């Protein structure tokens, strides 16, 4: 459990210092989570290159907005 004194002191910090504390804590948590991302493994990343259906929808919306003017 977090002591009220720590929370009180954290609330007194300015915005930049609060963000720094968050960064330090998240970094420490991430280092302890060894199973999340493994260094020698590849991960799939989505790319919009072959998203033809999405491009068609966006083109139709653009054409509709132009015709309404």
N, C-alpha and C positions, 0 to 999 in steps of 0.2 A: 504494500500500500504506500502511496506517495504521501509524504508528510505535508500538512497544510503550510508549513514554513517554506518548503521548496516551491509550492505553487504560488505563494504570495510573492516570493522573490522573482519567479519567472514572469509573473504578471507586471512587475515593475520594469522589466527590460524594454528597450525600444524595439521597433519592428525588425531592424536588421539583426539585432542580437537574438531575438526570438527565432528568426529564420535560421540563424547559425546553429542554435541549439537543436532545432528540428533536423537540420542537415547532419549534425554529428550523431544524433540518436538513430536516424534512419540508416546512416552508413554503418553504424555498429550492428544494427539488426540485420542488415543485408549481408554483412560478413559472416554472421552466424548461420545464415540460411544457405548452406553449401549445396543443397539439392535443387535449388531453383534454376540456376544457370550453370552449366558445366562448360569449362573453358575450351575443350577440344571437341565440341559437338556443334553441328549446324542446326539452325532453327528456321522454319519457313517464315517468309515475310510476304504479306499481301502486296501486290503491285497493281496499280490501275491500268497498266499497259494493255491488257486484254479485256477490259471491262466495257465491252461494246454495248451491252444493254443499258448500263448506267449512262453512257455517253448519249445514247438515243433518247433516254428520258430527259436528260439535261438539255439536249437540243430542242426537244418538243416544248419544254417549259420556256426556253429562251424565245422560241418562235411565237408562242402564245402571248408572252409579255410584250413582244414587239407589235403584234397585231392588235392588241388592246389599246395602244397609244393613239 
